[in-house]
Amino acid sequence: MNDADGVPVGGKRYSQLVDPRIGWPVEGLLSVSVAAAQAIVAGSVASIALLNQPADGLDWLEQCAVPYLAIDEKLNCHGHLKFQ
């Protein structure tokens, strides 16, 4: 999931993923990709990571022990998703 398709408003790009706790687009990690045997698992893990603050989202991804690639607001890459 990523914000590349977000909505630009007033010079700021807003995520298409809305935080259900506050009703506003999420902020923090720009993109999270997860590899899992089932798409529902990959999507759920990525969404939960995006709903958290960046450090908490990265901790969540590590705890899930799945291959992932996350990009933060400074465009730093995190994770260990390997393509073969």
MARKOLRO-479979 format. One record per residue (C-alpha): residue number from 1; x, y, z; chain. Coordinates in nm, 4 decimals, always signed. Layout:
 num        u        v        w chaine
 NUM        X        Y        Z      A
...
END
This chain:
 num        u        v        w chaine
   1  +0.0000  +0.0000  +0.0000      A
   2  +0.1329  +0.3435  -0.0746      A
   3  +0.0466  +0.7091  -0.0920      A
   4  +0.1500  +0.7526  -0.4545      A
   5  -0.2212  +0.7613  -0.5363      A
   6  -0.3014  +0.9994  -0.2524      A
   7  -0.5064  +1.3128  -0.2989      A
   8  -0.3261  +1.6493  -0.3259      A
   9  -0.4991  +1.9324  -0.1362      A
  10  -0.3433  +2.2728  -0.0769      A
  11  +0.0060  +2.1538  -0.1684      A
  12  -0.0064  +1.8524  +0.0651      A
  13  -0.0695  +1.4957  -0.0451      A
  14  -0.3159  +1.3052  +0.1715      A
  15  -0.3235  +0.9271  +0.1947      A
  16  -0.6101  +0.7252  +0.0524      A
  17  -0.5987  +0.5153  +0.3721      A
  18  -0.8166  +0.6673  +0.6455      A
  19  -0.7411  +0.6081  +1.0126      A
  20  -1.0753  +0.4833  +1.1526      A
  21  -0.9849  +0.6130  +1.4997      A
  22  -0.9834  +0.9768  +1.3878      A
  23  -1.1459  +0.9775  +1.0437      A
  24  -0.8485  +1.1462  +0.8745      A
  25  -0.5906  +1.0124  +0.6280      A
  26  -0.2914  +0.8383  +0.7851      A
  27  +0.0439  +1.0122  +0.8141      A
  28  +0.3833  +0.8557  +0.8649      A
  29  +0.5170  +0.5758  +0.6496      A
  30  +0.4675  +0.6541  +0.2816      A
  31  +0.4592  +0.2974  +0.1568      A
  32  +0.4602  -0.0564  +0.2953      A
  33  +0.4836  -0.3745  +0.0867      A
  34  +0.4529  -0.7135  +0.2521      A
  35  +0.5064  -1.0611  +0.1065      A
  36  +0.2820  -1.3312  +0.2489      A
  37  +0.1252  -1.6550  +0.1263      A
  38  -0.2215  -1.4975  +0.1393      A
  39  -0.3084  -1.1513  +0.0079      A
  40  -0.5414  -1.0832  +0.3017      A
  41  -0.2498  -1.1345  +0.5416      A
  42  -0.0141  -0.9122  +0.3408      A
  43  -0.2734  -0.6361  +0.3110      A
  44  -0.3697  -0.6512  +0.6767      A
  45  -0.0108  -0.6417  +0.8013      A
  46  +0.0713  -0.3489  +0.5698      A
  47  -0.2421  -0.1540  +0.6683      A
  48  -0.1762  -0.1949  +1.0397      A
  49  +0.1824  -0.0751  +0.9904      A
  50  +0.0566  +0.2342  +0.8043      A
  51  -0.1978  +0.3125  +1.0775      A
  52  +0.0788  +0.3395  +1.3392      A
  53  +0.3449  +0.6005  +1.3974      A
  54  +0.6496  +0.5180  +1.1798      A
  55  +0.8620  +0.3614  +1.4571      A
  56  +0.5679  +0.1587  +1.5874      A
  57  +0.4768  +0.0492  +1.2347      A
  58  +0.8311  -0.0729  +1.1711      A
  59  +0.8307  -0.2560  +1.5063      A
  60  +0.5005  -0.4205  +1.4087      A
  61  +0.6462  -0.5383  +1.0778      A
  62  +0.9466  -0.6903  +1.2554      A
  63  +0.7209  -0.8649  +1.5082      A
  64  +0.5147  -1.0162  +1.2269      A
  65  +0.8303  -1.1802  +1.0887      A
  66  +0.7281  -1.1345  +0.7247      A
  67  +0.9385  -0.9996  +0.4388      A
  68  +0.8583  -0.6302  +0.3947      A
  69  +0.9738  -0.3044  +0.2423      A
  70  +0.8692  +0.0238  +0.4034      A
  71  +0.9491  +0.3782  +0.2931      A
  72  +0.9399  +0.6622  +0.5437      A
  73  +0.8767  +1.0352  +0.4908      A
  74  +1.2499  +1.0981  +0.4355      A
  75  +1.2439  +0.8319  +0.1601      A
  76  +1.4559  +0.5902  +0.3653      A
  77  +1.3933  +0.2228  +0.2908      A
  78  +1.3436  -0.0279  +0.5710      A
  79  +1.2965  -0.4016  +0.5697      A
  80  +1.4182  -0.7122  +0.4021      A
  81  +1.1954  -0.7824  +0.1046      A
  82  +1.4075  -0.9711  -0.1485      A
  83  +1.3121  -1.0344  -0.5073      A
  84  +1.4274  -1.3532  -0.6743      A
END
